[in-house]
Amino acid sequence: MAEASIFICHARPDADFARDLALALETFRLSVWRDNRDLRGVDRLLPEARWAIEQARQVIVVLGLNTGQATWLRREIELAQEMERRRRGDYRVIPLLLPGTDPAVLGQWFAPPPRRPPIQLPADGLGAILPDLLDQPVFPPGAGTAL
């Protein structure tokens, strides 16, 4: 498997947005991994997803009004937060809230709370938030590689 620099963590109802986000990020020549399988009823983290989260440098967690309560999504977030703790400045988890989603929803998904404030997707779409997603380096300062 090729290493992905960005993992998009999302539930099935948010799959269309996750696809559009991946395509937008790929236009910047970033390697993006997202699971496009229908995982309803799956309550464990699949090995491929675990590997991709561990190899990534950044995880974008997409949460919306219809995200639901997928157990595997929670496990992806837990693993991403663990990687962020272990790898410190070399890894980041970014909550991305779809239009109309109350930031209070973060408490249902993140324990402990996310280290970074959520990015709220405006109604006019991705173009407005791409600079925020690409603003902070994914690599530690001085590594010579930044987005």
N, C-alpha and C positions, 0 to 999 in steps of 0.2 A: 504494500500500500504506500502511496505517496503521502508524505507529511503535509498536513494542512495547517496553515498558520492561523486560520479562524474556524471555529466550530460554532454553528448556529444551532442553538438548543430551542426547540419549539414543539408544541403539541399539534396534533393532526388538524384541528380547526384553523390553525395559523400557518399551514403549509404553503398556501399560495403566496403569502407575504414573505415567508422564509425563502422561497424560490426567487422572488423578485429581489430580495436583499442580497442573496448569493450572487445573482447575475450582476447587480450593481457593483458589488465588491470585486468581482472577477474582472470588471473593466479596468480596475486599477492594478491588474496582474497579481492579485492576491489569491492564494490557494485557500479554498473554502470547502468545508465538509458539513453536510447536513444529511440527515437520514430521511429519505423520501418514501420509506415504506409505511404502510398503514399499521401502526403498532397498538391499536386498540386491544385491550385485554392483556397486554404484556406488562408484568409488574416488576421485571428485573432489567438491569442495564445490560444490553447486548455487548458482547466482546468487541465488536467493531466500533461501537460508540465509545466504549471505555478507552480503547486504544487512541481514537481520534481526539478525545478530550485530553488525554495525557500528553499527546504529541503537539497539540495546539499551543499557540502563544496567547490566544485571546478567545474567549467564549462570549457570544452574544446571546442572552436569554430573552426570547421573545415572549411577552405575556400580553394577552388581550382579554376582551370581555368574554370570549368563548373558549378560553384555554382549558377549562375543566380541572380535573384533579388527577391527572395521570401519574401513577406511582413512578414509572420509569423516568418521567421528566424531573421529578423531585430528586431521583438518584443522580441524574446527570448534573443537576445544579449542585448537589452535595459534593460530588467528585470535583467539579470545577472549582468550588470554593476551597476544597482541600488542596488542589494543585496551586491555587493562588496563594494560599498560606505557605506552602512548601517552597514555591519558586519565587516568591516575593515580587520584586520589580520586573521579573521576566515573564509575567503572566497576569492577565487581567480578566475579570468577569464583569460584563456590562449588561445591566438590565435595560431592556428596550420595551417600553410600554406603547402598545398600539392606541390609536385615538379612542378617547373616552374611558381609558383604564385608569382607575384611581391608584396613585402611588401606594396607598395603604395595602394593596394586594401583595406587595413585596413581603410583608410579614407572613403571608401564607406559604411562601415558597422559599424564602431565605432564612436560614438559622445557622449562624448569626446573620444580622442584617448585611446587605452587600457593602463592600468597601467603597464602591463608587456610586455616586448618585445616579438615579435612572435617567435615561434619555427618553423623553416623551415624543412620540411620532406625531407631528402635526397633521391635520386633515389634508394638507396639500402634498403629502407624500415624502418619499425618501430623500429627495434632493436637499431638503433643508437640514437633515440630520447627518448626512455623509461626512461633512467636515468634523462633526463631533466624534463620529466613530473612528475617523482617520487621524484626528488631532494628536492624540497621545501616542508616543512610540510604543510598539509592542515589544521591542527589545530594550534591555537595560541601557541607560545612558553610557556613551562611550563605546558601544558595541559596533558602531559604524553602520548599522542598518536601522532605518526608521520608515514608517509608512508615509 
